[in-house]
Amino acid sequence: MIQPERVQPLNDEPDRGGDYVLYWMQASQRAESNHALEYAVAQANERGRPVVVGFGLADDYPEANERHYAFMLEGLAETQAALARRGIRMVIRRGAPEAVAIALAQRASLVVTDRGYLRHQREWRDHVGRHVPCPAVQVETDVVVPVEAASGKEEYAARTIRPKLHRQWDRYLVPLKPTPLREDSLGLRLASLDLADVDAVLAGLDVDRSVGRVPHYTGGTSRARRRLRRFLRTKLADYADRRNDPSLDIQSHMSPYLHFGQISPLEIALAVRRSRSAGEEAKATYLEELLVRRELAVNYVSYNPRYDAWAGLPHWARATLKAHQRDRREHVYTPAELAAAETHDPYWNAAMTEMRVTGKMHNYMRMYWGKKVLEWTRSPRRAFATLLALNNRWFLDGRDPASYTNVAWCFGRHDRPWGERAIFGTVRYMNAAGLQRKFHIDDYVRQVREIASGSPDDPAHRE
């Protein structure tokens, strides 16, 4: 079922003939559980046309490097093959995504695209809507509740958006069945990259090679589903009580796959709801992270135009941090020292090493990691810029609504004032003593050391 709230026109061009319906795929890089794809198929069937899926592969995607491109290409190769099995030709071309879409739209009767939430993604879609010679629509498929249906404004915190989402879950938490395609497009002559050899395609791209690919995560819907099944079978039952312990790794590891649209949040949510391996509390706790916290992040970047800037933080947080910016700092590190995990703190170093080596970090350690960058940098503004740069460079799921929101949270976004203290003012503080008191944190340090040496302690960190 494709709820009408998911569909938004990008222009008012009149209907016309054409050789195919184009689905310009960018954010939702999957062949299943994809509302934009199924909408395109339904529209093609009505018009008696086939569907072509187009993807623009830019060498200069903002802040992306070889690590991100390798994971994405692995997923796209699988998606290209899966679409072919449905009779849909996927055309992948090097170039600016909006330019590739406009070129392919010259022979299209309709352009359908998925929704992107970051500034440049919105600009691409606006540009395409203005420059294609046919109707263009956007179909939202990477959240469960569409942004505007959930809220018409920037929400203050999880507690304010939670009831709005809960009231609508049953309307949107419904399975999406594939639509049979009446005409295939496999015989259409359209030049495209062949992703049968991902390594060769990656080698031919002019991308930042300073951050290499990681062996711990392989891209693709099948890999995402394999990890999801493992999580449901072995970890979900403990999620409510033990998810925050870094030494236990009670995580689903879905965030890289969600970032690239290789798996649908709807598919994950329905699988969690159906699971018989865990109680209702564990399921509710996971759905809180997947649906409330993640969709709060999408709300933030959708309604706050300065989501990636110091000025986008709450006034109270900026004011209190500014008032304490000259406070004495016992330790101060440069961005290079931080990136190299060269601090006095073994727990922070372990977290940074986990990110560098695997492309991911335990969720609780992300909070500690971010708070310490604020503590160890000479000014809060510089700390914000440093943290965002580290986040976007090393995380597989960096450059994401959740990433921007997580960084902003470290500086007070979606939080409240706490007791005043040095450096932080009334922004929430975290320290190593809390890690030692709550967790077997030295076990986490040992595990990261083993992962970095090439012998992962937990199979979740390898395929």
LUMFINU-533510 format. One record per residue (C-alpha): residue number from 1; residue in one letter; x, y, z. Coordinates in pm, whole numbers, plus 32768, in hexadecimal, padded with zeros to 4 digits. Layout:
i->NUM&aa->a&X->X&Y->Y&Z->Z
...
//
This chain:
i->1&aa->m&X->8000&Y->8000&Z->8000
i->2&aa->i&X->8083&Y->8157&Z->7F9D
i->3&aa->q&X->7FDE&Y->825F&Z->8076
i->4&aa->p&X->7F93&Y->83A1&Z->7FB5
i->5&aa->e&X->8052&Y->846D&Z->80BA
i->6&aa->r&X->8193&Y->83CF&Z->8035
i->7&aa->v&X->8161&Y->8464&Z->7ED8
i->8&aa->q&X->81BD&Y->85CE&Z->7E8C
i->9&aa->p&X->81C6&Y->8671&Z->7D31
i->10&aa->l&X->830B&Y->871B&Z->7CCD
i->11&aa->n&X->8274&Y->87DA&Z->7BA8
i->12&aa->d&X->8130&Y->880F&Z->7AEB
i->13&aa->e&X->819F&Y->879D&Z->7993
i->14&aa->p&X->8086&Y->8703&Z->78BF
i->15&aa->d&X->807B&Y->8590&Z->7870
i->16&aa->r&X->8128&Y->8526&Z->7731
i->17&aa->g&X->8190&Y->83F0&Z->7675
i->18&aa->g&X->82DF&Y->834D&Z->76AD
i->19&aa->d&X->839D&Y->8208&Z->769A
i->20&aa->y&X->8399&Y->81B9&Z->780D
i->21&aa->v&X->8353&Y->822E&Z->796E
i->22&aa->l&X->8499&Y->8297&Z->7A10
i->23&aa->y&X->84DD&Y->8250&Z->7B7B
i->24&aa->w&X->8603&Y->832F&Z->7BD3
i->25&aa->m&X->8695&Y->826F&Z->7CF7
i->26&aa->q&X->8780&Y->8323&Z->7DE3
i->27&aa->a&X->872F&Y->8301&Z->7F56
i->28&aa->s&X->8672&Y->81B5&Z->7F54
i->29&aa->q&X->876C&Y->80C9&Z->7EB6
i->30&aa->r&X->86A2&Y->7F88&Z->7EC5
i->31&aa->a&X->85BE&Y->7EB3&Z->7DEA
i->32&aa->e&X->84C6&Y->7E4D&Z->7EF9
i->33&aa->s&X->83EE&Y->7EF8&Z->7FFE
i->34&aa->n&X->8419&Y->803A&Z->7F39
i->35&aa->h&X->82E2&Y->8113&Z->7F17
i->36&aa->a&X->8380&Y->81E9&Z->7E08
i->37&aa->l&X->83CF&Y->80B8&Z->7D32
i->38&aa->e&X->8278&Y->801C&Z->7D60
i->39&aa->y&X->81D1&Y->8168&Z->7D0E
i->40&aa->a&X->829D&Y->817B&Z->7BCD
i->41&aa->v&X->8239&Y->8017&Z->7B6F
i->42&aa->a&X->80C8&Y->805E&Z->7BAC
i->43&aa->q&X->80DB&Y->819C&Z->7ADA
i->44&aa->a&X->8192&Y->80E5&Z->79C4
i->45&aa->n&X->808A&Y->7FD6&Z->79BE
i->46&aa->e&X->7F77&Y->80DD&Z->799B
i->47&aa->r&X->8031&Y->817C&Z->7878
i->48&aa->g&X->808C&Y->8035&Z->77CF
i->49&aa->r&X->81FD&Y->8087&Z->77F3
i->50&aa->p&X->832C&Y->7FDC&Z->7890
i->51&aa->v&X->83F3&Y->8066&Z->79B4
i->52&aa->v&X->855B&Y->80D9&Z->79A0
i->53&aa->v&X->861B&Y->811D&Z->7AE1
i->54&aa->g&X->8728&Y->8227&Z->7AC2
i->55&aa->f&X->8845&Y->8273&Z->7BB3
i->56&aa->g&X->8942&Y->838C&Z->7B9D
i->57&aa->l&X->8A98&Y->832C&Z->7C23
i->58&aa->a&X->8B52&Y->846A&Z->7C7D
i->59&aa->d&X->8CC7&Y->845A&Z->7CC8
i->60&aa->d&X->8CAA&Y->8588&Z->7DAD
i->61&aa->y&X->8B85&Y->8538&Z->7E93
i->62&aa->p&X->8BAB&Y->8626&Z->7FBE
i->63&aa->e&X->8CA8&Y->85A0&Z->80BD
i->64&aa->a&X->8C9B&Y->843D&Z->8032
i->65&aa->n&X->8DD3&Y->8367&Z->800D
i->66&aa->e&X->8E38&Y->820C&Z->7F9A
i->67&aa->r&X->8DA2&Y->816E&Z->80D2
i->68&aa->h&X->8C49&Y->81F6&Z->8081
i->69&aa->y&X->8C5F&Y->81B5&Z->7F0B
i->70&aa->a&X->8CC8&Y->8049&Z->7F37
i->71&aa->f&X->8BA4&Y->7FFD&Z->801F
i->72&aa->m&X->8AB0&Y->80B3&Z->7F3A
i->73&aa->l&X->8B2B&Y->8007&Z->7DFD
i->74&aa->e&X->8B0E&Y->7EB0&Z->7EA1
i->75&aa->g&X->89A4&Y->7EFF&Z->7EE9
i->76&aa->l&X->895F&Y->7F92&Z->7D93
i->77&aa->a&X->89EC&Y->7E5C&Z->7CE8
i->78&aa->e&X->88F6&Y->7D85&Z->7DA6
i->79&aa->t&X->87D8&Y->7E75&Z->7D5D
i->80&aa->q&X->8829&Y->7E7B&Z->7BEA
i->81&aa->a&X->8819&Y->7CFF&Z->7BDD
i->82&aa->a&X->86D9&Y->7CEF&Z->7CAB
i->83&aa->l&X->862C&Y->7DEB&Z->7BCB
i->84&aa->a&X->8691&Y->7D27&Z->7A96
i->85&aa->r&X->85E3&Y->7BF7&Z->7B2A
i->86&aa->r&X->84A6&Y->7CCA&Z->7B36
i->87&aa->g&X->84D1&Y->7D30&Z->79CB
i->88&aa->i&X->8551&Y->7E8D&Z->7A1D
i->89&aa->r&X->8688&Y->7F20&Z->7983
i->90&aa->m&X->875C&Y->7FEA&Z->7A74
i->91&aa->v&X->882F&Y->80F1&Z->79C7
i->92&aa->i&X->8959&Y->816D&Z->7A90
i->93&aa->r&X->8A1F&Y->828E&Z->7A01
i->94&aa->r&X->8B3C&Y->835F&Z->7A82
i->95&aa->g&X->8ADE&Y->84C7&Z->7AAE
i->96&aa->a&X->8A22&Y->85B9&Z->7B8A
i->97&aa->p&X->88E8&Y->8504&Z->7C00
i->98&aa->e&X->87FC&Y->8618&Z->7B90
i->99&aa->a&X->88A1&Y->8629&Z->7A39
i->100&aa->v&X->8885&Y->84B0&Z->7A07
i->101&aa->a&X->8716&Y->84BD&Z->7A6A
i->102&aa->i&X->86CA&Y->85D8&Z->7977
i->103&aa->a&X->877B&Y->8524&Z->785A
i->104&aa->l&X->86B9&Y->83E3&Z->7893
i->105&aa->a&X->8574&Y->84A7&Z->78BA
i->106&aa->q&X->8581&Y->851C&Z->774E
i->107&aa->r&X->84E4&Y->83D2&Z->76E6
i->108&aa->a&X->8404&Y->83AA&Z->7818
i->109&aa->s&X->828F&Y->83DC&Z->783C
i->110&aa->l&X->82B2&Y->8409&Z->79B5
i->111&aa->v&X->83D0&Y->8431&Z->7AAD
i->112&aa->v&X->83AD&Y->8399&Z->7C06
i->113&aa->t&X->84B6&Y->83CB&Z->7D10
i->114&aa->d&X->84EB&Y->8377&Z->7E7C
i->115&aa->r&X->8513&Y->8482&Z->7F87
i->116&aa->g&X->8659&Y->8506&Z->8012
i->117&aa->y&X->865F&Y->85DF&Z->8149
i->118&aa->l&X->87AD&Y->8691&Z->8144
i->119&aa->r&X->87D8&Y->87E4&Z->80A2
i->120&aa->h&X->8888&Y->8774&Z->7F65
i->121&aa->q&X->8797&Y->8651&Z->7F37
i->122&aa->r&X->866E&Y->873C&Z->7F44
i->123&aa->e&X->871B&Y->8829&Z->7E50
i->124&aa->w&X->8754&Y->870C&Z->7D59
i->125&aa->r&X->85E5&Y->86AF&Z->7D5B
i->126&aa->d&X->8572&Y->8816&Z->7D37
i->127&aa->h&X->8660&Y->8841&Z->7C11
i->128&aa->v&X->85E1&Y->8707&Z->7B65
i->129&aa->g&X->8478&Y->876F&Z->7B99
i->130&aa->r&X->84BF&Y->88BA&Z->7AEA
i->131&aa->h&X->8581&Y->882B&Z->79C4
i->132&aa->v&X->84DC&Y->86E5&Z->7956
i->133&aa->p&X->83DF&Y->86F1&Z->7834
i->134&aa->c&X->82DE&Y->8614&Z->78E1
i->135&aa->p&X->822B&Y->85F2&Z->7A30
i->136&aa->a&X->830F&Y->85A5&Z->7B58
i->137&aa->v&X->82A7&Y->8525&Z->7CAD
i->138&aa->q&X->8360&Y->84D1&Z->7DEE
i->139&aa->v&X->82FB&Y->839F&Z->7EB7
i->140&aa->e&X->8371&Y->838D&Z->8020
i->141&aa->t&X->83E6&Y->8233&Z->8085
i->142&aa->d&X->8508&Y->8251&Z->817C
i->143&aa->v&X->8433&Y->82A2&Z->82AC
i->144&aa->v&X->8302&Y->81EE&Z->8332
i->145&aa->v&X->8230&Y->8326&Z->8370
i->146&aa->p&X->825E&Y->8434&Z->8262
i->147&aa->v&X->8304&Y->856D&Z->82EA
i->148&aa->e&X->81E3&Y->8660&Z->82BE
i->149&aa->a&X->80E5&Y->855F&Z->8333
i->150&aa->a&X->81A8&Y->8535&Z->8475
i->151&aa->s&X->81D4&Y->86A8&Z->84BC
i->152&aa->g&X->81C5&Y->87F7&Z->8410
i->153&aa->k&X->82E2&Y->888F&Z->84D9
i->154&aa->e&X->8433&Y->884A&Z->8576
i->155&aa->e&X->83F7&Y->877A&Z->86AE
i->156&aa->y&X->849D&Y->87D5&Z->87F5
i->157&aa->a&X->84F3&Y->8673&Z->8864
i->158&aa->a&X->8495&Y->8504&Z->884E
i->159&aa->r&X->8385&Y->8539&Z->8950
i->160&aa->t&X->82D2&Y->8633&Z->886F
i->161&aa->i&X->82DB&Y->8567&Z->872C
i->162&aa->r&X->82A1&Y->8413&Z->87CE
i->163&aa->p&X->8127&Y->8432&Z->8804
i->164&aa->k&X->80FA&Y->84BE&Z->86A5
i->165&aa->l&X->81A9&Y->838F&Z->8610
i->166&aa->h&X->80FC&Y->8295&Z->86F2
i->167&aa->r&X->7FA6&Y->8315&Z->868C
i->168&aa->q&X->7FF4&Y->82C5&Z->8520
i->169&aa->w&X->80C4&Y->818A&Z->852B
i->170&aa->d&X->7FAA&Y->809A&Z->84DB
i->171&aa->r&X->7F54&Y->815E&Z->839F
i->172&aa->y&X->80B6&Y->8146&Z->8316
i->173&aa->l&X->813D&Y->8003&Z->83AC
i->174&aa->v&X->80A8&Y->7F2C&Z->829A
i->175&aa->p&X->8165&Y->7E46&Z->81AB
i->176&aa->l&X->81B7&Y->7EBD&Z->804D
i->177&aa->k&X->8185&Y->7DAA&Z->7F4D
i->178&aa->p&X->823B&Y->7DAF&Z->7DFE
i->179&aa->t&X->8168&Y->7E14&Z->7CD3
i->180&aa->p&X->8177&Y->7D26&Z->7BA7
i->181&aa->l&X->820E&Y->7DD7&Z->7A7A
i->182&aa->r&X->8157&Y->7DB6&Z->792F
i->183&aa->e&X->826D&Y->7E25&Z->7845
i->184&aa->d&X->83E0&Y->7DF1&Z->787C
i->185&aa->s&X->84F1&Y->7EE5&Z->781B
i->186&aa->l&X->8617&Y->7DF9&Z->77FC
i->187&aa->g&X->8629&Y->7E20&Z->7684
i->188&aa->l&X->863F&Y->7F9A&Z->7684
i->189&aa->r&X->8787&Y->8023&Z->75FC
i->190&aa->l&X->8804&Y->8108&Z->770F
i->191&aa->a&X->8973&Y->812F&Z->7761
i->192&aa->s&X->89C8&Y->80CB&Z->78C5
i->193&aa->l&X->8AE4&Y->8065&Z->79A8
i->194&aa->d&X->8AEE&Y->7EF1&Z->79ED
i->195&aa->l&X->8B27&Y->7EAD&Z->7B5D
i->196&aa->a&X->8B83&Y->7D40&Z->7B32
i->197&aa->d&X->8CE4&Y->7DA3&Z->7B98
i->198&aa->v&X->8CBD&Y->7E98&Z->7CB8
i->199&aa->d&X->8E34&Y->7EB0&Z->7CF2
i->200&aa->a&X->8E71&Y->7F1D&Z->7B8C
i->201&aa->v&X->8D61&Y->8026&Z->7B9A
i->202&aa->l&X->8DE5&Y->80A6&Z->7CE6
i->203&aa->a&X->8F48&Y->80B7&Z->7C5F
i->204&aa->g&X->8ECE&Y->8189&Z->7B3B
i->205&aa->l&X->8E2B&Y->8294&Z->7C13
i->206&aa->d&X->8EE0&Y->83D5&Z->7C6F
i->207&aa->v&X->8E8E&Y->83CA&Z->7DE3
i->208&aa->d&X->8F40&Y->8414&Z->7F2A
i->209&aa->r&X->901A&Y->82E1&Z->7F74
i->210&aa->s&X->9098&Y->8355&Z->80C7
i->211&aa->v&X->8F91&Y->8289&Z->8181
i->212&aa->g&X->8F89&Y->8126&Z->80FC
i->213&aa->r&X->8E75&Y->8025&Z->80F0
i->214&aa->v&X->8E39&Y->7F44&Z->821D
i->215&aa->p&X->8E14&Y->7DC8&Z->8223
i->216&aa->h&X->8D24&Y->7DD0&Z->8349
i->217&aa->y&X->8BF2&Y->7E44&Z->8284
i->218&aa->t&X->8B90&Y->7DE0&Z->8125
i->219&aa->g&X->8A80&Y->7EA5&Z->8075
i->220&aa->g&X->893B&Y->7E19&Z->7FEF
i->221&aa->t&X->87D8&Y->7DBE&Z->804F
i->222&aa->s&X->882B&Y->7C4F&Z->807F
i->223&aa->r&X->8942&Y->7CA6&Z->8175
i->224&aa->a&X->8859&Y->7D90&Z->8230
i->225&aa->r&X->8754&Y->7C80&Z->824D
i->226&aa->r&X->8855&Y->7B85&Z->82C2
i->227&aa->r&X->88C0&Y->7C6E&Z->83D9
i->228&aa->l&X->8754&Y->7CB7&Z->8430
i->229&aa->r&X->8702&Y->7B44&Z->844F
i->230&aa->r&X->8830&Y->7B11&Z->852F
i->231&aa->f&X->87C8&Y->7C36&Z->8609
i->232&aa->l&X->8663&Y->7BBA&Z->862D
i->233&aa->r&X->86D8&Y->7A5A&Z->867B
i->234&aa->t&X->87F3&Y->7AA1&Z->876F
i->235&aa->k&X->87E1&Y->7C06&Z->87F3
i->236&aa->l&X->8688&Y->7CA2&Z->87EF
i->237&aa->a&X->861A&Y->7BF1&Z->892F
i->238&aa->d&X->872E&Y->7CA6&Z->89EF
i->239&aa->y&X->8708&Y->7DF6&Z->8940
i->240&aa->a&X->863B&Y->7EAA&Z->8A49
i->241&aa->d&X->8726&Y->7E5A&Z->8B69
i->242&aa->r&X->887F&Y->7E35&Z->8ACD
i->243&aa->r&X->8890&Y->7F06&Z->898F
i->244&aa->n&X->8960&Y->801C&Z->8A2D
i->245&aa->d&X->8A7E&Y->7F3B&Z->8A9E
i->246&aa->p&X->8B97&Y->7F66&Z->899D
i->247&aa->s&X->8C38&Y->7E1E&Z->8A05
i->248&aa->l&X->8B05&Y->7D53&Z->899B
i->249&aa->d&X->8AB4&Y->7DE0&Z->8841
i->250&aa->i&X->893B&Y->7DB5&Z->885F
i->251&aa->q&X->8904&Y->7E7A&Z->871F
i->252&aa->s&X->885B&Y->7E36&Z->85D4
i->253&aa->h&X->8969&Y->7EDF&Z->84FD
i->254&aa->m&X->8859&Y->7F5F&Z->8414
i->255&aa->s&X->88C6&Y->80CC&Z->8403
i->256&aa->p&X->89B9&Y->80B0&Z->82DA
i->257&aa->y&X->88B0&Y->7FF6&Z->8212
i->258&aa->l&X->87A3&Y->80F0&Z->8270
i->259&aa->h&X->8889&Y->820F&Z->8211
i->260&aa->f&X->88B1&Y->818F&Z->80AD
i->261&aa->g&X->8746&Y->8123&Z->8092
i->262&aa->q&X->87AD&Y->7FB8&Z->8069
i->263&aa->i&X->869E&Y->7F47&Z->815A
i->264&aa->s&X->8553&Y->7FE7&Z->81B1
i->265&aa->p&X->8507&Y->805B&Z->8315
i->266&aa->l&X->83A9&Y->7FD5&Z->82D6
i->267&aa->e&X->8432&Y->7E78&Z->8291
i->268&aa->i&X->8505&Y->7E84&Z->83CE
i->269&aa->a&X->83E4&Y->7F00&Z->84A4
i->270&aa->l&X->82F6&Y->7DF3&Z->8426
i->271&aa->a&X->83FB&Y->7CE4&Z->845E
i->272&aa->v&X->8431&Y->7D5B&Z->85C4
i->273&aa->r&X->82BC&Y->7D61&Z->8604
i->274&aa->r&X->8295&Y->7BFD&Z->8580
i->275&aa->s&X->83BE&Y->7B73&Z->863F
i->276&aa->r&X->8374&Y->7A61&Z->873C
i->277&aa->s&X->84D1&Y->7A64&Z->87D0
i->278&aa->a&X->8499&Y->7B92&Z->88B2
i->279&aa->g&X->839A&Y->7C29&Z->899B
i->280&aa->e&X->82CF&Y->7D62&Z->895D
i->281&aa->e&X->83B6&Y->7E41&Z->8A2A
i->282&aa->a&X->84E3&Y->7DE6&Z->8954
i->283&aa->k&X->8420&Y->7E1F&Z->8814
i->284&aa->a&X->839C&Y->7F6E&Z->888E
i->285&aa->t&X->84FA&Y->7FDE&Z->88F0
i->286&aa->y&X->8587&Y->7F8D&Z->879A
i->287&aa->l&X->8463&Y->8032&Z->86E5
i->288&aa->e&X->849D&Y->8169&Z->87B8
i->289&aa->e&X->85FB&Y->8181&Z->8722
i->290&aa->l&X->8595&Y->8125&Z->85C0
i->291&aa->l&X->8457&Y->81F0&Z->85A2
i->292&aa->v&X->8452&Y->8303&Z->86A9
i->293&aa->r&X->85C3&Y->8362&Z->86C3
i->294&aa->r&X->8612&Y->832D&Z->8554
i->295&aa->e&X->84DF&Y->83E8&Z->84DB
i->296&aa->l&X->8522&Y->84FF&Z->85D4
i->297&aa->a&X->8670&Y->8526&Z->8520
i->298&aa->v&X->85C1&Y->853C&Z->83D0
i->299&aa->n&X->84D6&Y->8640&Z->8463
i->300&aa->y&X->8606&Y->8709&Z->84D8
i->301&aa->v&X->86B7&Y->871E&Z->8389
i->302&aa->s&X->856E&Y->8756&Z->82D2
i->303&aa->y&X->8500&Y->8881&Z->839F
i->304&aa->n&X->8649&Y->8918&Z->8419
i->305&aa->p&X->8704&Y->89B4&Z->82F1
i->306&aa->r&X->883F&Y->89D3&Z->83C8
i->307&aa->y&X->884A&Y->8867&Z->8437
i->308&aa->d&X->89BE&Y->884F&Z->83E4
i->309&aa->a&X->8A27&Y->899B&Z->847F
i->310&aa->w&X->8A71&Y->8A26&Z->85D7
i->311&aa->a&X->8952&Y->8B1C&Z->85A5
i->312&aa->g&X->885D&Y->89FB&Z->858E
i->313&aa->l&X->888F&Y->899D&Z->86FC
i->314&aa->p&X->8798&Y->8A12&Z->8805
i->315&aa->h&X->87CF&Y->8B73&Z->8884
i->316&aa->w&X->87F2&Y->8B01&Z->89EE
i->317&aa->a&X->8903&Y->8A08&Z->898E
i->318&aa->r&X->89CB&Y->8B01&Z->88C1
i->319&aa->a&X->89AE&Y->8C04&Z->89D5
i->320&aa->t&X->8A25&Y->8B21&Z->8AEE
i->321&aa->l&X->8B43&Y->8A91&Z->8A20
i->322&aa->k&X->8BB2&Y->8BEE&Z->89B9
i->323&aa->a&X->8BAD&Y->8C5C&Z->8B25
i->324&aa->h&X->8C9D&Y->8B40&Z->8B7A
i->325&aa->q&X->8D77&Y->8B3D&Z->8A44
i->326&aa->r&X->8EA0&Y->8BD3&Z->8AFD
i->327&aa->d&X->8E92&Y->8AD3&Z->8C16
i->328&aa->r&X->8FD5&Y->8A17&Z->8C53
i->329&aa->r&X->8FED&Y->88CA&Z->8B9F
i->330&aa->e&X->90D0&Y->87C6&Z->8C38
i->331&aa->h&X->9105&Y->8721&Z->8AE5
i->332&aa->v&X->90F9&Y->87BE&Z->898C
i->333&aa->y&X->9127&Y->86FA&Z->8849
i->334&aa->t&X->9141&Y->875A&Z->86DD
i->335&aa->p&X->9059&Y->86C2&Z->85D8
i->336&aa->a&X->917F&Y->85F2&Z->8559
i->337&aa->e&X->91C4&Y->8566&Z->86B4
i->338&aa->l&X->9057&Y->8512&Z->86E0
i->339&aa->a&X->9042&Y->8468&Z->858C
i->340&aa->a&X->9172&Y->8397&Z->85E6
i->341&aa->a&X->90D6&Y->8331&Z->8736
i->342&aa->e&X->91FD&Y->83C9&Z->87EF
i->343&aa->t&X->9163&Y->8442&Z->8935
i->344&aa->h&X->919F&Y->83EC&Z->8AA3
i->345&aa->d&X->904C&Y->8338&Z->8AB4
i->346&aa->p&X->9055&Y->81C4&Z->8A58
i->347&aa->y&X->8ED9&Y->81B0&Z->8A3B
i->348&aa->w&X->8EC5&Y->82D4&Z->8949
i->349&aa->n&X->8FEB&Y->824C&Z->8883
i->350&aa->a&X->8F3C&Y->80FC&Z->8867
i->351&aa->a&X->8DFF&Y->81A1&Z->87E5
i->352&aa->m&X->8EC1&Y->826A&Z->86E4
i->353&aa->t&X->8F81&Y->8134&Z->867C
i->354&aa->e&X->8E3F&Y->806E&Z->8652
i->355&aa->m&X->8DBF&Y->817D&Z->856A
i->356&aa->r&X->8F00&Y->8191&Z->84A0
i->357&aa->v&X->8F20&Y->8018&Z->8479
i->358&aa->t&X->8DB5&Y->7FAA&Z->844C
i->359&aa->g&X->8CFE&Y->80E2&Z->83D8
i->360&aa->k&X->8C15&Y->80D3&Z->8501
i->361&aa->m&X->8C14&Y->810C&Z->867A
i->362&aa->h&X->8B43&Y->8088&Z->8798
i->363&aa->n&X->8A17&Y->8170&Z->87C6
i->364&aa->y&X->8A5D&Y->81C4&Z->8932
i->365&aa->m&X->8BCC&Y->8207&Z->88E9
i->366&aa->r&X->8B64&Y->82FE&Z->87DA
i->367&aa->m&X->8AD2&Y->83DB&Z->88EA
i->368&aa->y&X->8C08&Y->83C4&Z->89C4
i->369&aa->w&X->8CE9&Y->83F8&Z->8896
i->370&aa->g&X->8C32&Y->8536&Z->8832
i->371&aa->k&X->8C26&Y->85CB&Z->898F
i->372&aa->k&X->8D9B&Y->85A3&Z->89B9
i->373&aa->v&X->8DE8&Y->865B&Z->8876
i->374&aa->l&X->8D29&Y->8780&Z->8909
i->375&aa->e&X->8DF1&Y->8764&Z->8A4B
i->376&aa->w&X->8F46&Y->8747&Z->89A2
i->377&aa->t&X->8F27&Y->885D&Z->889C
i->378&aa->r&X->8F7B&Y->89CA&Z->88E4
i->379&aa->s&X->8E2D&Y->8A55&Z->8871
i->380&aa->p&X->8CD4&Y->89B7&Z->8852
i->381&aa->r&X->8CAD&Y->8A38&Z->86EE
i->382&aa->r&X->8DF0&Y->898F&Z->8689
i->383&aa->a&X->8D84&Y->8854&Z->8741
i->384&aa->f&X->8C3E&Y->884A&Z->867C
i->385&aa->a&X->8CF5&Y->8867&Z->852F
i->386&aa->t&X->8DF9&Y->8762&Z->8596
i->387&aa->l&X->8CF7&Y->8668&Z->860B
i->388&aa->l&X->8C29&Y->868B&Z->84D0
i->389&aa->a&X->8D5D&Y->8662&Z->83F4
i->390&aa->l&X->8DCC&Y->8527&Z->84AB
i->391&aa->n&X->8C6D&Y->849C&Z->84A2
i->392&aa->n&X->8C39&Y->84D1&Z->832F
i->393&aa->r&X->8D93&Y->8459&Z->82CD
i->394&aa->w&X->8DA9&Y->830D&Z->8384
i->395&aa->f&X->8C48&Y->828E&Z->83C2
i->396&aa->l&X->8BA1&Y->81BE&Z->82B5
i->397&aa->d&X->8A5D&Y->825E&Z->8328
i->398&aa->g&X->8AEF&Y->83BC&Z->8337
i->399&aa->r&X->8A57&Y->84DC&Z->8270
i->400&aa->d&X->8900&Y->8463&Z->82E1
i->401&aa->p&X->87DD&Y->850D&Z->8397
i->402&aa->a&X->8827&Y->8434&Z->84C5
i->403&aa->s&X->8997&Y->8497&Z->84BA
i->404&aa->y&X->8951&Y->860B&Z->84B1
i->405&aa->t&X->8858&Y->85E0&Z->85CB
i->406&aa->n&X->8943&Y->850D&Z->869E
i->407&aa->v&X->8A54&Y->8614&Z->8681
i->408&aa->a&X->895F&Y->8729&Z->86D7
i->409&aa->w&X->88E5&Y->865E&Z->8804
i->410&aa->c&X->8A43&Y->8668&Z->8897
i->411&aa->f&X->8A1C&Y->87E3&Z->889B
i->412&aa->g&X->88BC&Y->87ED&Z->8930
i->413&aa->r&X->87CC&Y->87AD&Z->880E
i->414&aa->h&X->869B&Y->86DB&Z->8875
i->415&aa->d&X->8711&Y->86EC&Z->89DE
i->416&aa->r&X->86D5&Y->87CF&Z->8B0A
i->417&aa->p&X->87B9&Y->88A0&Z->8BEA
i->418&aa->w&X->8869&Y->87DF&Z->8CFF
i->419&aa->g&X->892D&Y->8851&Z->8E31
i->420&aa->e&X->8A34&Y->8954&Z->8DD9
i->421&aa->r&X->8BA1&Y->88F0&Z->8DCD
i->422&aa->a&X->8CE8&Y->895D&Z->8D2F
i->423&aa->i&X->8D0A&Y->8957&Z->8BB0
i->424&aa->f&X->8BB0&Y->88BF&Z->8B79
i->425&aa->g&X->8AE5&Y->89C4&Z->8C2F
i->426&aa->t&X->898B&Y->8927&Z->8C45
i->427&aa->v&X->89BF&Y->8838&Z->8B1E
i->428&aa->r&X->89BB&Y->86C9&Z->8B85
i->429&aa->y&X->8B0D&Y->863D&Z->8BF4
i->430&aa->m&X->8B96&Y->84DB&Z->8BDE
i->431&aa->n&X->8CD1&Y->844C&Z->8C7D
i->432&aa->a&X->8DA4&Y->8311&Z->8C86
i->433&aa->a&X->8D36&Y->82C0&Z->8DE8
i->434&aa->g&X->8BD6&Y->828C&Z->8D64
i->435&aa->l&X->8C55&Y->818D&Z->8C68
i->436&aa->q&X->8D18&Y->80D6&Z->8D75
i->437&aa->r&X->8BF0&Y->80D3&Z->8E61
i->438&aa->k&X->8AEE&Y->805A&Z->8D66
i->439&aa->f&X->8BA8&Y->7F6E&Z->8C7D
i->440&aa->h&X->8CC9&Y->7E7B&Z->8C54
i->441&aa->i&X->8D70&Y->7F8E&Z->8B8F
i->442&aa->d&X->8ECA&Y->7EF2&Z->8B93
i->443&aa->d&X->8E34&Y->7DC8&Z->8ADB
i->444&aa->y&X->8DC6&Y->7EB9&Z->89CC
i->445&aa->v&X->8F27&Y->7F44&Z->89B0
i->446&aa->r&X->8FB1&Y->7DE4&Z->898E
i->447&aa->q&X->8EB0&Y->7D88&Z->8884
i->448&aa->v&X->8F02&Y->7EBA&Z->87B5
i->449&aa->r&X->9074&Y->7E69&Z->87D1
i->450&aa->e&X->902D&Y->7D0D&Z->8748
i->451&aa->i&X->8F54&Y->7D98&Z->8630
i->452&aa->a&X->9069&Y->7E8A&Z->85CF
i->453&aa->s&X->9166&Y->7D6F&Z->85CC
i->454&aa->g&X->908F&Y->7CAB&Z->84D7
i->455&aa->s&X->8FF4&Y->7BAC&Z->85C1
i->456&aa->p&X->8E93&Y->7C29&Z->8619
i->457&aa->d&X->8E10&Y->7BAC&Z->8765
i->458&aa->d&X->8CA5&Y->7BCC&Z->86F9
i->459&aa->p&X->8C28&Y->7B3E&Z->85AD
i->460&aa->a&X->8B46&Y->7C6E&Z->8589
i->461&aa->h&X->8C79&Y->7D2C&Z->8517
i->462&aa->r&X->8CB3&Y->7C4D&Z->83EA
i->463&aa->e&X->8BE2&Y->7BB9&Z->82D5
//
